[in-house]
Amino acid sequence: MWGGHTALNELRIGSRRAASLNSSSAICTPSNFGKYIRDRNLIKTNKLTKGIPQGTPISALLSNIVLMDFDAAIHQAVTKLGGRYWRYCDDILVVVPNTGMGIRPTIEDELTRALLKVNEEKTETIFFVPDNGAQKALVESRDLVPRREPRREQGALQYLGLVFDGSDITIRAKSIAKQDRRVRRAVNLAKNTKKKHNKLREEKGLPVRPMYERNLRERHSSQGKMNFFTYAKRVHDKVAAEWDAADVERQMKRQDQLIERALLRAQRAQP
């Protein structure tokens, strides 16, 4: 792991350049890395004796192996209280009646057995109380680090990119904003690539070509089969079985409109 804003500037590594690289692209030459990074002692070694790097495929598998006994114990304890238990890697969600508020010590004890502990900064307790025939979310305690989130999501239950405020389920605004940035970067990259290639074609006396839009729609619109919309459709179908899914539909419609507007602006720009 290494850092240093000056070095990054000298290497000309920024968000735009990073977005244009694929997973196999080198961000700089070995000589430049040695000159601007290694020789300045900017490399920081991770000296922790536990844990694994974030983002590696093995993390989910190892978490399941380590927490097999934990899952069994918590599932049994929560079920006895008439509740439900979910876990995805290190994200745990427990839903129990108010009579089951004593479940947290059990969770902490079982984590201790697994040589783990609760991350207090990312732990919150939420009550759902009756409110005009619906349910209203009330936060009893939440993480110590303030979140920047829309008012609608403040105090709501958030889990794996979804938000439940007691009456509606939506895709988290942060996830939508991340998708927005991906769309804009992808369209800008396609536009710049088209401009570069057409310049070379003009120099050779060849006709210019339009921007390739098929791949963009495949990756970032409802026309695709394996993208953000695929995930959103699964959410919609699950939500629609028991809840009003109109909000998710509106979120996805906005995403479709976003890429169409971005493509239209790119088409109007100079070739």
Sequence and secondary structure as in RCSB ss.txt:
>XXXX:A:sequence
MWGGHTALNELRIGSRRAASLNSSSAICTPSNFGKYIRDRNLIKTNKLTKGIPQGTPISALLSNIVLMDFDAAIH
QAVTKLGGRYWRYCDDILVVVPNTGMGIRPTIEDELTRALLKVNEEKTETIFFVPDNGAQKALVESRDLVPRREP
RREQGALQYLGLVFDGSDITIRAKSIAKQDRRVRRAVNLAKNTKKKHNKLREEKGLPVRPMYERNLRERHSSQGK
MNFFTYAKRVHDKVAAEWDAADVERQMKRQDQLIERALLRAQRAQP
>XXXX:A:secstr
 B  HHHHHHTT  HHHHHH  TT  SS HHHHHHHTGGGT B     SS   TT THHHHHHHHHTHHHHHHHH
HHHHHTT EEEEETTEEEEE  GGGTTHHHHHHHHHHHTT    GGG  EEEEEEETTEEEEEEEE  SS     
GGGTTSEEETTEEE SS EEE HHHHHHHHHHHHHHHHHHHHHHHHHHHHHHHTT        HHHHHHHSTT S
SSHHHHHHHHHHHHHTTS  HHHHHHHHHHHHHHHHHHHHHHHS  
